[in-house]
Amino acid sequence: MTKKQTHGQRARQYWREAQAAGNTALAADFEQVLHGLEQPRAKAIGLLMKRLNATPHQEVKYFISRVFEKAKDERVLRPLLKAIADPGNTGFAANFIWACSSYDCTKHLPFFVRLLLRSTDPGEPALACLHVLDNMKGPFQPTVLKRSVAQLLRRRGPQLVPDADVHQLDELLTTQAAYILLDKYFTQLNREYKQSR
């Protein structure tokens, strides 16, 4: 069994590979990541947050999103949400959504519901959103949760994709999202009811 690489070892490997390929810009970017990883933990997270927003390289963004997934530092949510919303990351948003799924994103419920509602492709980003919803701990504000569920159930599928199979999958995923939220809300109400007795 091979020993799992640390983030620093993996970043150094990517840096070497970029150098060997003659991609000096990517190598320089990974060098900045390495510099950040060598700092004390709090400073390292801060430097990587800045690098995530500054780098044009999806390889570096992906690497940082994996670091943030394991960081157990809620400060990373803001730059991850910004990366998800950035049109420059179209086609790569799932990387940042998966990283968010390691955190309790209850207070960002409307953001992830909007993300599902605006999706035109019920693929990996939608699945990652379901994981984010499933990992929300609550408590949920009743009006926010009910509005979110109603929006999900009213969705008519990806407007830009005429494929009937895609419409079915989209309906399945958005209904699953509504079910996850209703199940969590039921648990919350049940707990509150029992505590009030």
N, C-alpha and C positions, 0 to 999 in steps of 0.2 A: 504494500500500500504506500503510495507516495505521500509525503508530508505536504500539508496545505500551505500555499504561499501566503506571506503577509502582504498587506497592501503595498508596503514599500518595495518588497521584492518583485511584485507584479508590475509596479510602475517602472522600476528599473529595467525590467525585461522589455516593456513596451518602448521605453526610451532607447534601449539598444537596438531594437528592431527598426524603429523610425530612423535612427542614425545609419544603420546598415542599408536601408532602402533609399538613403539620400534625401529623406524628407526632413529638412532642417527645421522647418516651422513646427511640425508636429513634435520633433525631438525637443525643441526649446520649450514647447508647452508642457511636455511630460517632465522636463527638468524643473519647471516651476512647481508642478505637482509634487515631485520628489522633495523639493525644498520645503513645501508646506507640510508634508508628512513627517519631516524631521523635527518639526517644532513641537512644543508642548501641546497637549491635546486641544485645549480651548483655542489656542492661536491657530493650530493646524486646521480646525474646522472653519474658522473665520477666513483663512487664506483660501481654502478650497471653495467656500461659498463665493468669494470674489472671482476665482478662476472659472467656476461654472458659468457665471454670467459673462465673462470676458472672452472665453475661448471660442473660436469658430469651428473647432474640430469635434465632430460627434464622438470620435474614439475617446477623447479626453472627458467629454460630458458623460459618456456611458460609464467610464471608470469612476468618476467622482460620484455619480448616482449610486454605484455599488458601495462605495465607501460610506455614503450617507445612509444607505439602507441599514448598515450595521452600527452606525455611530451612536445611536440612542441619545440624540441631542436634538430637541425639538426646534432649535434655531434653523435647522436645515430645511424645514418645511417651506418657509417663505421663498428661498431661491428655487426650490423644486417646483412650487406652484407657478412661479414666474417662468421657469423653463417649459412647463407644460403649456402655458398660454402663449409662448413665443412662437409666432408663425415661422420663424427660422428653424424650428425644431419639428415641423410637420413631418410625419412619418417616423419620428423617434420618440414621441411623447410617452409611449408605453414604458420606456426605460425609467422615466421620472415618476410615473404613476406607481410602478412596482415599488420604487424606493419609498414612496409615501405610504404604501400599505403596511410598512413596519411600524407606523405611528398611529396614534388615535387622532383621527382627523374629524372628529365630531363637529367642531366649530367651523369646519370647511365643507359641511354637507352641501350647501347650495352650489358651491364651486364644482363638486364632482357630479352632482345631478345635472347641472348645465352642460358639463363635459359629455355626459351620456346623451343628453338631448340633442346636442349639436353634432354628434358623431354621424358621419355618413358611411362608416364602415364598422360593423359590429365584430371586429376582430380583437386582437390582443389588447388595445387600449381599453375596450369595453370590459374584457375579462379582468384586467388590472383594476378598473374602477370597482367592479364587484368585490374584489378582495379588500379594497380600501373601505367600502361600505361595511363589509363583514367584520372588519377590525375596529369599527367605531364602537366606543364604550358607552357613550351617552354621559349624562342625561341629555335627552333631546328636548328642544323647545317644541311644544305641541304644534304651534302654528307653522313653524318652519318645516317640521317633519310631514305634517298633513299636506302642505302645499307641494312638497317634493314628491310625495307619493302620487298625488293627483296629477302632477305634471308628467310623471313617468307613465302612468296608466293612460293618459290622453295621447301619448306620442303615436304618430302614424308611421313610423319607420323612416329609414334614411331617404330623404327627399331626392337626393341626387343619384340614387342607385335603383334602377328599375327591376332588377333581378328579384323574382318572387321568393327564392330561397333565402336571399339576404334579408328580405322583409320579415320572413318567419323567424330567422335567427335573431334579428333585432328585437322583435316582439318578445321572444323568449327571454332575452337578456334584460330588457327593460322591465318586464314583469318580475323576473327574478330579483332585480334591484328593489322594486317596490315591496316584494315579499320580505326581503332581508330587513328593510326598514320597518315594516309593520310588525314583524316578529320581535325586533328589538324594542319597539315602542310598547308592544303588549307586555313584554318582560318588565319594562320600566313601570308601566301602570300597575301591573300585578304586584310588584315589589312595594310601590307606594301605598297601594290599598292595604296590603298586609301590615305594613308599618303603622298605618293610621288606626288600626283596630286595637 
